[in-house]
């Protein structure tokens, strides 16, 4: 994309975070450039969600530095931060009593003041978000009447309506059936490829990370143990060391990348 900034859009340097006396993140360093698609993988309890919440400033404190667009994260106002970062959390269980359209319109809050009304620009952003996620036919459905996959697309649409530069997602395909997993992942890849949206997504699905056409950050016990091209994590027993189990590499002529299967499943 033309006009990209020279420095990383998001840069984390030697960042550690403690909860009580327990170190959840330990010296994480990371650089994400505009237009990247970064998948964050690692075992349960590795610190993946904590890292995302620190980037979103849901969790504050820590040691080290997080910089966004070259500026320290701490100096952003909450409203300004929302114009840079949007967040789709994992498995929202309590659903607000809104239609999809009402919910997506709420995503415009960084662009509104308490007494302002929706403009044509706001309406266009909402319509575009519904279109990009295929949610136009569901605009007047209530969230609690949607399937898990449809609901996830609605949450992505609301995040898109913010028109933030970076979309952060915590396990966007968790609890979804295979069809809806495919649809959500296809939406994210299309958004990244066609609009240049920077995406950072936690996932337990190693194969979706491998097929993301992006990069992988692997975290184990709070430490960044791999960062680089997706395919590079298949070399030198990296996955085995991260997860503590062996993997088989599988290949299909239709795919550009090996897939993996834990040996214990055989």
C-alpha positions as CSV (number, residue, x, y, z in Angstrom):
1,X,0.0,0.0,0.0
2,X,1.2,3.5,-0.8
3,X,1.6,6.0,2.0
4,X,2.5,3.5,4.7
5,X,4.4,4.8,7.7
6,X,8.1,3.9,7.9
7,X,8.1,2.9,11.5
8,X,6.0,0.0,12.8
9,X,2.4,0.8,13.4
10,X,2.5,-1.1,16.7
11,X,5.8,-1.6,18.5
12,X,6.3,-3.4,21.8
13,X,9.7,-3.4,23.5
14,X,10.8,-5.7,26.3
15,X,7.3,-5.6,27.9
16,X,6.5,-7.5,31.0
17,X,3.2,-7.6,33.0
18,X,2.6,-9.0,36.5
19,X,-0.7,-10.0,38.2
20,X,0.2,-10.0,41.9
21,X,3.6,-11.7,42.1
22,X,3.1,-13.8,39.0
23,X,4.8,-12.6,35.8
24,X,2.2,-13.2,33.0
25,X,4.3,-11.6,30.2
26,X,8.1,-11.7,30.3
27,X,10.1,-9.4,28.0
28,X,7.8,-9.5,25.0
29,X,9.0,-7.6,21.9
30,X,6.9,-7.2,18.8
31,X,6.7,-5.1,15.7
32,X,3.6,-4.9,13.5
33,X,3.5,-2.9,10.3
34,X,0.5,-1.3,8.6
35,X,-1.3,-4.0,6.6
36,X,0.1,-7.0,8.5
37,X,-1.9,-10.0,9.5
38,X,-0.4,-11.4,12.7
39,X,-1.7,-14.6,14.3
40,X,-0.8,-15.1,18.0
41,X,-0.5,-18.7,19.0
42,X,0.6,-20.6,22.1
43,X,-0.6,-22.9,24.9
44,X,-3.4,-22.1,27.3
45,X,-2.1,-19.7,29.9
46,X,0.8,-18.4,27.8
47,X,-0.3,-14.8,28.1
48,X,-1.9,-14.2,24.7
49,X,-5.1,-12.6,25.9
50,X,-3.2,-10.6,28.5
51,X,-1.0,-9.1,25.8
52,X,-4.0,-8.1,23.7
53,X,-5.7,-6.5,26.7
54,X,-2.5,-4.5,27.5
55,X,-2.4,-3.3,23.9
56,X,-6.0,-2.2,24.2
57,X,-5.2,-0.7,27.6
58,X,-7.9,-2.8,29.2
59,X,-5.0,-3.8,31.5
60,X,-2.7,-1.0,32.5
61,X,0.8,-0.9,34.0
62,X,3.6,-3.3,33.2
63,X,7.2,-2.7,32.4
64,X,8.7,-1.9,29.0
65,X,7.1,0.1,26.3
66,X,4.1,-0.1,23.9
67,X,4.1,2.4,21.1
68,X,1.3,3.0,18.6
69,X,2.1,5.1,15.5
70,X,5.4,6.1,17.1
71,X,3.7,7.4,20.3
72,X,3.7,5.9,23.7
73,X,0.4,4.2,24.4
74,X,0.0,5.9,27.7
75,X,-0.5,9.4,26.1
76,X,-3.5,8.5,24.0
77,X,-6.9,9.6,25.3
78,X,-9.5,6.8,25.4
79,X,-11.4,8.3,22.5
80,X,-8.2,8.7,20.4
81,X,-7.2,5.2,21.1
82,X,-10.5,3.9,19.9
83,X,-9.8,5.6,16.5
84,X,-6.7,3.5,16.2
85,X,-7.7,0.2,17.8
86,X,-10.9,-1.9,17.7
87,X,-11.4,-5.1,19.6
88,X,-13.5,-8.2,19.2
89,X,-13.4,-10.2,22.5
90,X,-13.7,-13.9,22.8
91,X,-17.1,-15.6,23.1
92,X,-19.4,-12.8,24.4
93,X,-22.1,-14.6,26.4
94,X,-24.3,-11.8,27.5
95,X,-25.8,-10.3,24.4
96,X,-27.1,-6.7,24.3
97,X,-30.7,-6.4,23.3
98,X,-30.1,-4.6,20.0
99,X,-30.5,-5.3,16.4
100,X,-27.4,-5.8,14.2
101,X,-27.9,-2.4,12.7
102,X,-28.2,-0.7,16.1
103,X,-25.2,-2.5,17.4
104,X,-23.0,-1.7,14.4
105,X,-24.1,2.0,14.7
106,X,-22.7,2.0,18.2
107,X,-19.3,1.3,16.7
108,X,-19.2,4.9,15.5
109,X,-18.8,6.2,19.1
110,X,-15.2,7.5,18.6
111,X,-16.5,9.8,15.9
112,X,-19.4,11.2,17.9
113,X,-19.8,13.7,20.7
114,X,-22.5,13.3,23.4
115,X,-25.0,15.6,21.6
116,X,-24.1,15.0,18.0
117,X,-26.3,13.2,15.5
118,X,-25.4,10.7,12.8
119,X,-24.1,12.2,9.6
120,X,-24.0,10.8,6.1
121,X,-20.4,9.8,6.8
122,X,-21.5,7.8,9.8
123,X,-24.3,6.1,7.9
124,X,-21.9,5.3,5.0
125,X,-19.4,3.7,7.5
126,X,-22.1,1.5,9.0
127,X,-23.4,0.4,5.6
128,X,-19.9,-0.4,4.4
129,X,-19.2,-2.4,7.6
130,X,-22.4,-4.4,7.1
131,X,-21.5,-5.0,3.4
132,X,-17.9,-6.1,4.1
133,X,-19.0,-8.7,6.6
134,X,-22.1,-9.9,4.6
135,X,-24.4,-8.8,7.4
136,X,-26.7,-6.6,5.4
137,X,-29.5,-9.2,5.2
138,X,-29.3,-9.5,9.1
139,X,-29.4,-5.8,9.8
140,X,-32.8,-5.9,11.5
141,X,-32.3,-9.2,13.3
142,X,-31.7,-9.1,17.1
143,X,-28.3,-10.4,18.1
144,X,-29.8,-13.1,20.3
145,X,-31.5,-14.6,17.2
146,X,-28.3,-15.1,15.3
147,X,-26.1,-18.2,15.1
148,X,-22.6,-18.0,16.6
149,X,-21.0,-17.4,13.3
150,X,-23.5,-14.7,12.3
151,X,-23.0,-13.1,15.7
152,X,-19.3,-13.0,15.3
153,X,-19.6,-11.3,11.9
154,X,-21.8,-8.7,13.6
155,X,-19.2,-8.0,16.2
156,X,-16.6,-7.7,13.5
157,X,-18.9,-5.3,11.6
158,X,-19.2,-3.1,14.7
159,X,-15.5,-3.1,15.1
160,X,-15.1,-2.0,11.5
161,X,-17.6,0.8,11.9
162,X,-15.0,2.4,14.3
163,X,-12.8,2.8,11.2
164,X,-9.8,2.0,13.4
165,X,-6.4,1.3,11.9
166,X,-6.0,-2.1,13.7
167,X,-8.5,-4.8,14.4
168,X,-7.6,-7.0,17.4
169,X,-9.5,-10.3,17.9
170,X,-9.4,-12.9,20.7
171,X,-10.0,-16.3,19.2
172,X,-12.5,-15.2,16.6
173,X,-13.4,-18.7,15.5
174,X,-13.7,-20.3,19.0
175,X,-16.9,-22.3,19.5
176,X,-17.9,-22.0,15.8
177,X,-18.7,-24.9,13.5
178,X,-16.5,-25.5,10.5
179,X,-18.6,-23.6,8.0
180,X,-18.7,-20.5,10.2
181,X,-15.0,-20.8,11.0
182,X,-14.3,-20.7,7.3
183,X,-16.6,-17.7,6.7
184,X,-15.1,-15.7,9.6
185,X,-11.5,-16.4,8.5
186,X,-12.4,-15.6,4.9
187,X,-13.8,-12.2,6.0
188,X,-10.7,-11.4,7.9
189,X,-8.4,-12.4,5.1
190,X,-10.5,-10.4,2.6
191,X,-10.5,-7.3,4.9
192,X,-6.7,-7.5,5.2
193,X,-6.1,-8.1,1.5
194,X,-8.6,-5.7,0.0
195,X,-8.7,-2.8,2.5
196,X,-5.3,-3.0,4.0
197,X,-6.7,-3.4,7.5
198,X,-4.0,-4.4,10.0
199,X,-5.2,-7.5,11.9
200,X,-3.9,-9.1,15.1
201,X,-5.7,-12.3,16.1
202,X,-5.2,-14.8,18.9
203,X,-6.0,-18.3,17.7
204,X,-5.7,-21.9,18.9
205,X,-6.1,-23.1,15.3
206,X,-2.5,-23.5,14.1
207,X,-3.6,-24.3,10.6
208,X,-5.6,-21.1,10.2
209,X,-2.5,-19.2,11.3
210,X,-0.4,-21.1,8.8
211,X,-2.9,-20.3,6.0
212,X,-3.3,-16.6,6.9
213,X,-0.7,-15.4,4.4
214,X,0.7,-13.4,7.3
215,X,3.1,-13.7,10.3
216,X,3.0,-15.6,13.5
217,X,3.9,-14.6,17.1
218,X,4.2,-17.6,19.4
219,X,4.2,-17.1,23.1
220,X,5.1,-19.7,25.7
221,X,5.1,-19.0,29.5
222,X,4.9,-15.3,28.8
223,X,7.9,-15.2,26.4
224,X,7.9,-14.5,22.7
225,X,9.5,-17.7,21.4
226,X,8.9,-17.1,17.6
227,X,8.0,-14.2,15.4
228,X,8.2,-14.4,11.7
229,X,6.6,-15.8,8.5
230,X,3.9,-18.4,9.2
231,X,5.8,-21.2,7.4
232,X,8.9,-20.6,9.4
233,X,7.3,-22.0,12.5
234,X,7.3,-25.5,10.9
235,X,11.1,-25.7,10.9
236,X,13.4,-27.1,13.6
237,X,10.8,-28.6,15.9
238,X,9.5,-25.1,16.9
239,X,5.9,-26.3,17.3
240,X,7.0,-29.3,19.3
241,X,8.9,-27.1,21.7
242,X,6.0,-24.6,22.0
243,X,3.3,-27.1,22.7
244,X,5.2,-30.0,24.2
245,X,3.9,-32.5,21.8
246,X,4.8,-33.9,18.4
247,X,3.2,-32.8,15.1
248,X,2.8,-34.5,11.7
249,X,3.1,-32.2,8.7
250,X,0.5,-32.8,6.0
251,X,0.5,-31.5,2.5
252,X,-2.3,-31.0,-0.1
253,X,-1.5,-30.0,-3.7
254,X,-4.2,-27.4,-3.5
255,X,-2.6,-25.6,-0.6
256,X,0.5,-23.3,-0.6
257,X,1.5,-24.4,2.9
258,X,1.9,-27.6,5.0
259,X,-0.8,-28.2,7.6
260,X,-0.2,-29.9,11.0
261,X,-1.8,-32.5,13.1
262,X,-0.8,-33.4,16.7
263,X,0.6,-36.9,16.7
264,X,-1.4,-37.9,19.7
265,X,-4.6,-37.8,17.6
266,X,-3.5,-40.8,15.6
